[in-house]
Amino acid sequence: MFVSSVPIFRRNVKSTDPFCARCSLFCLNRGVPSATAPGLRERNRQALITAIKAAARSQLAARGASELSLRAIARDLEMASSAIYRYFPSRDELLTALIIDAYDALGAAAERADTAPANRSAPIVRWRAVCGAAHSWALDNPHEYALVFGSPIADYHAPVETIEHATRLMIVLSDIMIAATRAGAFDGEPEGRAARSLDVDSLSRFMPEVPLMAALRGLIAWTQLFGMISFELFGHLVGSVSDTARFFDAAVDQMGGFIGLDRA
């Protein structure tokens, strides 16, 4: 809980923030000198946004994304139901914020794994590290993973602003493909008919220099990676796989070989 080091002088003034009167964490501290009040207000605002998101994630775990309710979150936080709309005017805006947070957290985990000194070597080593980071994040955050890779949410359409955050992980994997290309892993790759199914313009932005057949294999492995994670998280490997960690590592190696990363 944030505790201000500035003395609080409470005045008998009606707050414009409904939450202010109930909890000092979100109090606007009317008596604080004006030079510091704006900073405090912003910190209090961010603290409340964090609390709203935390309550929303609890709802995701208990009820699923389709049942997310701003009014229920307001009750959980003992806020007036009208107050929460000052921070998130609609359910969809809160969903968008949660989706962006999930994509950013997953992307950050992949970026940390890829830039770790021990992993900045051969493309196949980087591939294993990034896939492992995505796998670990999903296991640690199953409901956030389901939010972005699970069933579509009824009546929700993700805005364009989510795309930049969604591509963070893909950019990391694309960098690995580019490094493998420069190392000669894909020299002389013939372009088969399947490569013509690709969106060449988009791939050229993500994977400049990478031959189309290598890009095709990379996309196949990309979808396989998240298919594997989803099968594990949603219980579809039960009865087929007894050691999911070992299975995942073996599959990641197989996918890296399929792409051709082991030749770099």
C-alpha positions as CSV (number, residue, x, y, z in Angstrom):
1,M,0.0,0.0,0.0
2,F,1.3,3.4,-0.9
3,V,1.9,5.6,2.1
4,S,2.6,9.2,1.5
5,S,5.6,10.8,3.3
6,V,3.7,14.2,3.1
7,P,1.5,15.0,6.1
8,I,-2.2,14.6,5.4
9,F,-4.4,17.4,6.6
10,R,-8.0,16.3,6.3
11,R,-10.5,19.0,5.6
12,N,-14.2,18.8,5.8
13,V,-14.5,19.0,2.0
14,K,-16.6,16.7,-0.1
15,S,-14.2,14.7,-2.5
16,T,-14.9,14.5,-6.2
17,D,-13.5,11.0,-6.1
18,P,-16.1,8.5,-4.6
19,F,-13.3,6.2,-3.5
20,C,-11.4,8.9,-1.7
21,A,-13.7,9.0,1.3
22,R,-13.3,5.3,2.0
23,C,-9.7,4.4,1.7
24,S,-6.6,6.5,2.3
25,L,-4.8,4.5,-0.5
26,F,-6.9,6.3,-3.1
27,C,-7.6,9.5,-1.1
28,L,-6.9,12.7,-3.0
29,N,-5.4,14.2,0.2
30,R,-7.0,17.6,-0.2
31,G,-4.8,19.3,2.3
32,V,-1.5,18.4,0.7
33,P,0.3,21.4,-0.8
34,S,-0.6,22.0,-4.4
35,A,2.9,21.4,-5.6
36,T,2.7,17.7,-4.7
37,A,-1.0,17.0,-5.0
38,P,-1.0,16.3,-8.8
39,G,1.7,13.7,-8.4
40,L,-0.1,12.1,-5.5
41,R,-3.4,12.0,-7.5
42,E,-1.7,10.3,-10.4
43,R,-0.1,7.7,-8.1
44,N,-3.4,7.1,-6.4
45,R,-5.1,6.8,-9.8
46,Q,-2.5,4.3,-11.0
47,A,-2.9,2.3,-7.7
48,L,-6.7,2.1,-8.3
49,I,-6.2,1.0,-11.9
50,T,-3.9,-1.7,-10.6
51,A,-6.5,-2.8,-8.1
52,I,-9.2,-2.9,-10.7
53,K,-7.1,-5.0,-13.0
54,A,-6.2,-7.4,-10.1
55,A,-9.9,-7.8,-9.3
56,A,-10.6,-8.4,-13.0
57,R,-7.9,-11.1,-13.2
58,S,-9.5,-12.8,-10.2
59,Q,-12.8,-12.7,-12.1
60,L,-11.1,-14.3,-15.2
61,A,-9.9,-17.1,-13.0
62,A,-13.3,-17.7,-11.3
63,R,-15.7,-17.0,-14.2
64,G,-13.9,-16.6,-17.5
65,A,-13.5,-13.5,-19.7
66,S,-17.1,-13.7,-21.0
67,E,-18.5,-13.1,-17.5
68,L,-16.2,-10.1,-16.7
69,S,-18.4,-7.4,-15.0
70,L,-17.4,-3.9,-14.0
71,R,-20.2,-3.7,-11.5
72,A,-19.0,-6.9,-9.8
73,I,-15.4,-5.5,-9.7
74,A,-16.8,-2.3,-8.1
75,R,-18.5,-4.4,-5.4
76,D,-15.3,-6.3,-4.7
77,L,-13.4,-3.1,-4.2
78,E,-16.3,-1.5,-2.3
79,M,-16.6,1.3,-4.8
80,A,-19.7,3.0,-6.1
81,S,-20.6,1.3,-9.3
82,S,-20.5,4.6,-11.2
83,A,-17.0,5.4,-10.0
84,I,-15.3,2.5,-11.9
85,Y,-16.4,3.9,-15.2
86,R,-14.2,6.9,-14.7
87,Y,-11.2,4.5,-15.1
88,F,-12.7,2.0,-17.6
89,P,-15.7,3.4,-19.4
90,S,-16.7,-0.1,-20.6
91,R,-16.1,-3.8,-20.2
92,D,-14.4,-3.8,-23.5
93,E,-11.9,-1.1,-22.5
94,L,-11.0,-3.2,-19.4
95,L,-10.6,-6.3,-21.5
96,T,-8.3,-4.5,-23.9
97,A,-6.1,-3.3,-21.0
98,L,-5.9,-6.8,-19.7
99,I,-5.1,-8.2,-23.1
100,I,-2.4,-5.6,-23.7
101,D,-0.9,-6.4,-20.3
102,A,-0.9,-10.1,-21.1
103,Y,0.8,-9.7,-24.5
104,D,3.4,-7.3,-22.9
105,A,4.2,-9.7,-20.1
106,L,4.6,-12.6,-22.5
107,G,6.7,-10.5,-24.9
108,A,8.9,-9.2,-22.0
109,A,9.5,-12.8,-20.8
110,A,10.6,-13.8,-24.3
111,E,12.8,-10.7,-24.6
112,R,14.5,-11.4,-21.3
113,A,15.2,-15.0,-22.3
114,D,16.6,-14.0,-25.7
115,T,18.9,-11.3,-24.3
116,A,20.3,-13.4,-21.4
117,P,24.1,-13.7,-22.0
118,A,23.9,-17.5,-21.8
119,N,21.4,-17.6,-24.7
120,R,23.0,-15.1,-27.1
121,S,24.7,-17.7,-29.2
122,A,23.4,-20.1,-31.9
123,P,19.9,-19.5,-33.2
124,I,18.8,-23.0,-32.0
125,V,19.8,-22.0,-28.5
126,R,17.9,-18.8,-28.6
127,W,14.9,-20.7,-30.0
128,R,14.9,-23.1,-27.1
129,A,15.2,-20.3,-24.6
130,V,12.4,-18.2,-26.1
131,C,10.0,-21.1,-26.5
132,G,10.8,-22.1,-22.9
133,A,10.1,-18.6,-21.6
134,A,6.7,-18.6,-23.4
135,H,5.9,-22.0,-22.0
136,S,6.8,-21.0,-18.4
137,W,4.8,-17.8,-18.6
138,A,1.7,-19.6,-19.8
139,L,2.0,-22.1,-17.0
140,D,2.4,-19.3,-14.4
141,N,-0.5,-17.3,-15.9
142,P,-3.0,-19.7,-17.4
143,H,-6.0,-17.4,-17.3
144,E,-4.1,-14.5,-19.0
145,Y,-2.8,-17.0,-21.6
146,A,-6.4,-18.2,-22.2
147,L,-7.5,-14.6,-22.5
148,V,-5.3,-14.0,-25.6
149,F,-5.0,-17.5,-27.0
150,G,-8.2,-19.2,-25.9
151,S,-11.8,-19.0,-27.2
152,P,-12.9,-15.7,-28.7
153,I,-14.9,-13.5,-26.3
154,A,-18.5,-12.9,-27.3
155,D,-19.2,-9.4,-28.6
156,Y,-15.6,-8.3,-28.1
157,H,-13.4,-7.1,-31.0
158,A,-9.8,-6.3,-30.2
159,P,-8.9,-2.8,-31.3
160,V,-5.9,-2.1,-33.6
161,E,-3.9,-0.8,-30.6
162,T,-3.4,-4.4,-29.4
163,I,-1.5,-5.5,-32.5
164,E,1.8,-3.8,-31.5
165,H,1.7,-5.6,-28.1
166,A,0.7,-8.9,-29.7
167,T,3.7,-8.9,-32.0
168,R,6.4,-8.5,-29.4
169,L,7.0,-12.2,-29.1
170,M,6.8,-12.7,-32.9
171,I,9.5,-10.0,-33.3
172,V,11.8,-11.9,-31.0
173,L,11.3,-15.2,-33.0
174,S,11.7,-13.2,-36.2
175,D,15.0,-11.9,-35.0
176,I,16.1,-15.5,-34.5
177,M,15.1,-16.4,-38.1
178,I,17.0,-13.4,-39.4
179,A,20.1,-14.4,-37.5
180,A,19.8,-17.9,-38.9
181,T,19.5,-16.6,-42.4
182,R,22.6,-14.5,-42.0
183,A,24.4,-17.5,-40.7
184,G,23.6,-19.4,-43.9
185,A,21.0,-21.8,-42.5
186,F,18.6,-21.3,-45.3
187,D,20.8,-20.8,-48.3
188,G,19.5,-22.4,-51.5
189,E,16.0,-23.1,-50.1
190,P,13.6,-23.7,-53.0
191,E,10.2,-22.0,-52.9
192,G,7.5,-24.6,-53.0
193,R,3.8,-24.1,-53.8
194,A,2.9,-23.8,-50.1
195,A,5.1,-20.7,-49.8
196,R,2.7,-18.9,-52.1
197,S,0.1,-19.1,-49.4
198,L,2.0,-16.5,-47.3
199,D,1.3,-12.8,-46.9
200,V,4.6,-11.8,-48.4
201,D,4.2,-8.1,-47.7
202,S,3.6,-8.6,-44.0
203,L,6.3,-11.3,-43.6
204,S,8.8,-9.1,-45.4
205,R,8.3,-6.5,-42.7
206,F,8.8,-9.0,-39.9
207,M,11.4,-11.2,-41.5
208,P,13.4,-9.3,-44.0
209,E,16.1,-11.4,-45.7
210,V,14.4,-14.7,-44.7
211,P,13.5,-17.0,-47.7
212,L,9.8,-17.7,-48.1
213,M,10.2,-21.5,-47.4
214,A,12.1,-20.8,-44.2
215,A,9.4,-18.2,-43.2
216,L,6.7,-20.8,-44.0
217,R,8.4,-23.3,-41.7
218,G,8.8,-20.7,-39.0
219,L,5.1,-19.9,-39.1
220,I,4.2,-23.6,-38.9
221,A,6.5,-24.0,-35.9
222,W,5.0,-20.8,-34.4
223,T,1.5,-22.2,-34.5
224,Q,2.7,-25.6,-33.3
225,L,4.3,-23.9,-30.3
226,F,1.1,-22.3,-29.1
227,G,-0.9,-25.4,-30.0
228,M,1.3,-27.5,-27.7
229,I,1.0,-25.0,-24.9
230,S,-2.8,-24.9,-25.3
231,F,-3.0,-28.7,-25.3
232,E,-1.1,-28.9,-22.1
233,L,-2.9,-26.0,-20.3
234,F,-6.4,-27.2,-21.3
235,G,-5.8,-30.8,-20.4
236,H,-5.6,-32.4,-23.9
237,L,-2.4,-34.2,-23.3
238,V,-3.8,-36.3,-20.4
239,G,-3.6,-40.0,-21.3
240,S,-1.0,-39.3,-24.0
241,V,1.9,-37.6,-22.3
242,S,3.2,-38.5,-18.8
243,D,6.1,-35.9,-18.6
244,T,4.9,-32.7,-20.2
245,A,8.1,-30.8,-19.6
246,R,10.2,-33.4,-21.3
247,F,7.7,-33.7,-24.2
248,F,7.7,-29.9,-24.6
249,D,11.5,-29.7,-24.8
250,A,11.7,-32.6,-27.3
251,A,9.0,-30.9,-29.5
252,V,10.8,-27.6,-29.4
253,D,14.0,-29.3,-30.6
254,Q,12.1,-31.0,-33.3
255,M,10.5,-27.8,-34.4
256,G,13.9,-26.0,-34.4
257,G,15.3,-28.7,-36.7
258,F,12.2,-28.5,-38.9
259,I,12.8,-24.8,-39.4
260,G,16.5,-25.4,-40.0
261,L,17.8,-23.5,-37.1
262,D,20.3,-26.3,-36.1
263,R,22.1,-25.6,-39.4
264,A,23.2,-22.1,-38.4
